[in-house]
Amino acid sequence: IFLVPGMLGYSAEHDAILMDFVPGHTSYQRTSSPAEEAALQRDLIVSIVQLQKLDTSQLQALGASGASLGEAIRQDLAEWVELYNQNVSPRNPLLDFCLNWLNSNVPDAEIQPVIVHGDIGPGNFLIDEGRVRALIDWEMVRIGHPLEDLACIIARGLGAPFGEAKDHIAHYERLTGGAVDPAKLDYALVLVMTRWTIAISMALSRPSAAQNV
């Protein structure tokens, strides 16, 4: 599995990146057989566990500067609160509650954060010969809690069916050698879906003729 195609060159003038070509299609473009679908689900969990093994200490672009997980998540939440305050109207009491609750209940606040894709799940990986070949759509990447990407796969599956949550959790537990705490996974699910709801609310606050509401 390639976490991301290799970068060959970058042009600031043209705001463009030249990258390696990775063959494949997304799960939105073609339906897989049940056996292939099961393999893709396992591959995707493998990919997020691989991502978490990368060293975050030198990734200044992701806000990694030796901060604890609690600091990293609260910094990220502050950015989303700013987006919410500036761009969402009318305000949503549920979002207000979630943002306050998330800020006050970060689990594992003292541990080292990991790299999080942030939008992983159906549609956001390339498939070739029945296997996951690369992860795509990295605009939400950041450092965060180890369960965020697992939560993301489960949450995206609500819109585009992608296996059962219990199977994703079991795959993750086998690969990491630890049990998933349901309360911590709940936190990660609320975190993921609060971000998405803010992004959707921002778009709906400024509808346009080009927008598929």
C-alpha positions in Angstrom: 0.0 0.0 0.0 1.3 3.5 -0.9 0.1 6.0 1.7 0.5 8.8 -0.9 2.0 8.9 -4.5 5.6 10.2 -4.6 6.1 13.9 -5.2 8.4 14.7 -8.2 8.2 18.5 -8.2 6.4 21.6 -7.0 5.8 25.0 -8.6 4.8 27.9 -6.3 4.2 30.1 -9.4 1.6 27.7 -10.8 0.4 26.3 -7.5 0.9 22.8 -8.9 2.5 19.5 -7.8 3.8 16.8 -10.2 3.4 13.4 -8.6 3.9 9.7 -9.5 1.0 8.1 -11.3 -0.8 5.4 -9.3 -3.3 3.3 -11.3 -6.7 2.6 -9.9 -10.2 3.6 -9.3 -12.2 4.7 -6.3 -15.0 2.7 -4.6 -17.5 5.4 -5.9 -16.5 4.5 -9.5 -16.9 0.7 -9.4 -18.6 -1.8 -7.2 -16.4 -4.6 -5.7 -17.4 -8.2 -5.1 -18.0 -9.1 -1.4 -14.6 -10.9 -1.2 -12.8 -7.9 -2.7 -14.7 -5.5 -0.5 -13.6 -7.4 2.6 -9.9 -7.2 1.4 -10.3 -3.5 0.9 -11.6 -3.0 4.3 -8.7 -4.8 5.9 -6.2 -2.9 3.6 -7.6 0.4 4.7 -7.2 -0.4 8.4 -3.6 -1.5 7.6 -3.0 1.8 5.9 -4.1 3.9 8.9 -2.0 1.9 11.3 1.0 2.3 9.0 0.3 6.1 9.0 0.3 6.2 12.8 3.8 4.7 12.9 5.4 7.6 11.1 7.4 10.1 13.2 5.4 13.3 13.9 8.2 15.2 15.6 9.5 16.9 12.5 6.2 17.7 10.8 5.9 21.4 11.5 3.4 21.8 8.7 0.9 19.7 10.7 1.4 21.6 13.9 3.6 19.0 15.4 6.1 20.6 17.8 6.3 18.1 20.6 2.8 19.0 21.7 0.7 16.5 23.7 -2.4 15.1 22.2 -4.6 17.3 24.4 -2.8 20.4 23.1 -3.0 19.3 19.5 -6.7 18.6 19.6 -7.5 21.8 21.4 -5.5 23.8 18.9 -7.4 22.1 16.0 -10.7 22.7 17.7 -9.9 26.4 18.2 -9.4 26.6 14.4 -12.7 25.0 13.8 -14.4 27.2 16.3 -13.0 30.3 14.4 -14.4 28.9 11.1 -17.7 28.2 12.8 -18.0 31.7 14.4 -17.0 33.5 11.2 -18.9 31.5 8.6 -21.9 29.7 10.0 -25.3 31.4 10.3 -27.6 30.8 12.1 -25.7 29.1 14.9 -26.4 25.5 15.7 -26.9 24.7 19.5 -25.8 21.1 18.9 -22.5 22.3 17.4 -22.0 24.7 20.3 -22.6 21.8 22.7 -20.3 19.4 20.8 -17.4 21.9 20.6 -17.6 22.7 24.3 -17.8 19.0 25.2 -14.9 18.0 22.9 -12.7 20.7 24.3 -13.3 19.5 27.9 -13.1 15.7 27.4 -10.0 14.9 25.3 -9.1 11.3 26.1 -5.4 10.3 26.4 -4.5 14.0 26.6 -0.9 13.4 27.7 0.1 10.9 25.0 2.0 11.7 21.8 -0.4 12.4 18.9 -0.2 10.5 15.6 -0.7 11.5 12.0 -4.4 11.4 11.0 -5.6 11.4 7.4 -8.8 13.0 8.6 -11.2 12.0 5.8 -10.4 8.4 5.2 -13.1 5.9 4.1 -15.2 5.1 1.0 -14.2 7.1 -2.1 -10.9 8.4 -0.6 -8.5 5.6 -1.7 -7.4 4.1 -5.0 -8.1 0.4 -5.8 -6.1 -1.6 -8.3 -6.3 -5.4 -8.8 -8.6 -5.7 -5.8 -6.3 -4.0 -3.3 -5.9 -0.5 -1.8 -3.0 1.1 -3.7 -3.0 4.7 -2.3 -4.8 7.1 -0.1 -6.1 10.3 -1.7 -7.8 13.6 -0.6 -5.3 14.6 2.1 -6.7 18.2 2.7 -7.8 17.2 6.3 -4.5 15.7 7.3 -3.2 16.7 10.8 -2.0 15.2 14.0 -4.5 13.8 16.4 -5.9 10.8 18.3 -5.1 7.3 17.2 -8.8 6.4 16.9 -9.8 9.3 14.7 -9.2 7.6 11.4 -11.0 4.4 12.6 -13.9 6.7 13.6 -13.7 8.3 10.2 -14.0 5.0 8.3 -17.0 4.1 10.4 -18.6 7.6 10.0 -18.1 7.8 6.2 -19.7 4.3 6.0 -23.0 5.9 7.2 -23.2 7.6 3.8 -21.6 5.0 1.6 -21.9 1.4 3.1 -18.4 0.0 3.8 -18.6 -3.0 6.1 -19.5 -3.3 9.7 -18.1 -1.1 12.5 -17.4 -4.2 14.6 -15.3 -5.7 11.8 -13.2 -2.5 11.4 -12.7 -2.4 15.2 -11.6 -6.0 15.2 -9.1 -5.5 12.4 -7.7 -2.4 14.2 -7.3 -4.3 17.5 -5.5 -7.2 15.8 -3.1 -4.9 14.1 -2.3 -2.7 17.1 -2.5 -5.4 19.7 -4.7 -3.4 22.0 -8.4 -3.1 22.7 -10.5 -0.2 21.5 -12.1 1.7 24.3 -15.7 2.4 23.3 -15.8 5.7 25.1 -12.7 6.9 23.4 -14.0 5.8 20.0 -17.3 7.7 20.8 -15.2 10.8 21.4 -13.4 10.3 18.1 -16.7 9.9 16.3 -18.1 13.1 17.7 -14.9 14.9 16.8 -15.0 13.7 13.2 -18.7 14.4 12.7 -18.5 17.8 14.4 -15.8 18.9 11.9 -17.9 17.6 9.0 -21.0 19.4 10.3 -19.2 22.7 10.5 -17.9 22.3 7.0 -21.4 21.4 5.6 -22.9 24.3 7.6 -20.4 26.7 6.2 -21.4 25.7 2.7 -25.1 25.9 3.4 -24.7 29.4 5.0 -23.5 30.7 1.6 -25.4 28.7 -1.1 -24.7 29.3 -4.7 -26.1 28.2 -8.1 -23.0 25.9 -8.5 -23.6 24.1 -5.2 -25.3 20.7 -5.1 -27.3 21.4 -1.9 
